Amino acid sequence: MNITISQELAQVLENKVASGKYQSMSEVVEAAVQLLEEQEAAEINFEPFREEIEKGIASLDAGRSSVFDREQLRREAQKRFGKSW
């Protein structure tokens, strides 16, 4: 496979190889793509948060509110989104 990259990016690849951490430009690209895959896998879908925030704002605007409990919120977030907060 052949790819075309900017001169600036080519220089970055060359510098990484010259540092001795990588043995080839292909190895640098493989590491970068793997990092990109890991980053994308770890991304959080913020849309459910936006929807809940909009609901909360609408409740406040309507004069409805409740006492804030940080631990309850944390447990609910873990239950809904499966992440440690």
URJOWO-V307050 format. One record per pair of residues at least 6 apart in sequence whose C-alpha atoms are under 8 Angstrom apart, sorted by sequence separation. I is the first residue (numbers start at 0). GAP is how many residues later the second one is. If there is no record, write none. Layout:
# URJOWO-V307050
I|GAP / I|GAP
This chain:
# URJOWO-V307050
15|6 / 16|6 / 21|6 / 58|6 / 76|6 / 77|6 / 16|7 / 77|7 / 16|8 / 76|8 / 15|9 / 13|11 / 16|11 / 73|11 / 12|12 / 15|12 / 12|15 / 12|16
